Amino acid sequence: MRPNQKSEKMGLQQAYPYLYRWAETYGKVEFGKLEGSEGTVRCIDETGTVFESPKKVKDLDAALKMAEEAIYEWFEVNDPDELDD
């Protein structure tokens, strides 16, 4: 499927709402081959790394799900007003 074609698949915002919100408001999400890391996903803010997937997790979707959970927990502690539930 070419970019910009309609798909039945979920978009990033629907699949990972807290990572999406994080990237829009607090920091950035890096994924893929990360410089200086053996993980595949990293969440960063102005203070540094908030989450980095473990070296043993090579599946990108699994690493993104772990990051989603970690960032949800970050919001619970640091900005609970950002949570929908």
C-alpha positions as CSV (number, residue, x, y, z in Angstrom):
1,M,0.0,0.0,0.0
2,R,1.3,3.4,-0.9
3,P,1.6,6.3,1.6
4,N,-1.6,8.4,2.0
5,Q,-3.9,5.5,0.8
6,K,-6.7,4.6,3.1
7,S,-6.2,1.6,5.2
8,E,-8.2,-0.3,7.7
9,K,-5.2,-0.4,10.1
10,M,-5.1,1.8,13.1
11,G,-3.1,5.0,13.0
12,L,-0.3,5.8,15.4
13,Q,-2.6,8.0,17.6
14,Q,-5.1,5.2,18.0
15,A,-2.6,2.5,18.5
16,Y,-0.3,4.3,21.0
17,P,-2.2,7.3,22.3
18,Y,0.2,8.1,25.2
19,L,3.3,7.9,23.1
20,Y,1.5,10.2,20.6
21,R,0.6,12.7,23.3
22,W,4.2,12.4,24.7
23,A,5.7,13.3,21.4
24,E,3.3,16.2,20.9
25,T,3.7,17.7,24.4
26,Y,6.8,16.5,26.3
27,G,9.6,15.1,24.3
28,K,10.3,12.7,21.5
29,V,10.1,9.0,20.7
30,E,12.9,7.3,18.9
31,F,12.6,3.9,17.4
32,G,14.7,1.6,15.2
33,K,18.5,1.3,15.4
34,L,19.3,3.7,18.2
35,E,22.6,5.4,18.6
36,G,24.4,4.3,21.7
37,S,21.8,1.7,22.6
38,E,20.9,-1.9,22.0
39,G,17.2,-1.2,22.5
40,T,14.7,-0.4,19.7
41,V,12.5,2.3,21.4
42,R,13.5,5.3,23.5
43,C,11.4,8.1,25.0
44,I,13.3,11.3,25.8
45,D,12.4,14.6,27.5
46,E,14.5,17.6,28.4
47,T,16.0,15.8,31.4
48,G,17.1,12.7,29.4
49,T,15.9,9.2,28.8
50,V,12.6,8.4,30.4
51,F,12.2,4.9,28.9
52,E,14.4,2.6,26.8
53,S,13.3,-0.8,25.7
54,P,15.4,-3.7,27.0
55,K,18.1,-5.1,24.7
56,K,16.4,-8.5,24.6
57,V,13.2,-7.0,23.1
58,K,13.8,-7.0,19.3
59,D,10.2,-6.9,18.1
60,L,9.4,-3.3,17.4
61,D,5.7,-3.6,18.2
62,A,6.4,-5.3,21.6
63,A,8.9,-2.5,22.4
64,L,6.4,0.2,21.4
65,K,3.8,-1.5,23.7
66,M,6.2,-1.4,26.5
67,A,7.0,2.2,25.9
68,E,3.2,3.0,25.8
69,E,2.8,1.4,29.2
70,A,5.9,3.2,30.6
71,I,4.7,6.6,29.3
72,Y,1.2,6.0,30.7
73,E,2.8,5.4,34.1
74,W,4.9,8.6,33.7
75,F,1.6,10.5,33.0
76,E,0.0,8.9,36.1
77,V,2.8,10.4,38.3
78,N,3.7,13.6,36.5
79,D,0.6,14.8,34.7
80,P,-2.5,12.8,35.6
81,D,-4.7,15.4,33.9
82,E,-3.4,14.1,30.6
83,L,-5.0,10.7,31.2
84,D,-8.3,10.0,29.6
85,D,-9.4,7.3,32.1
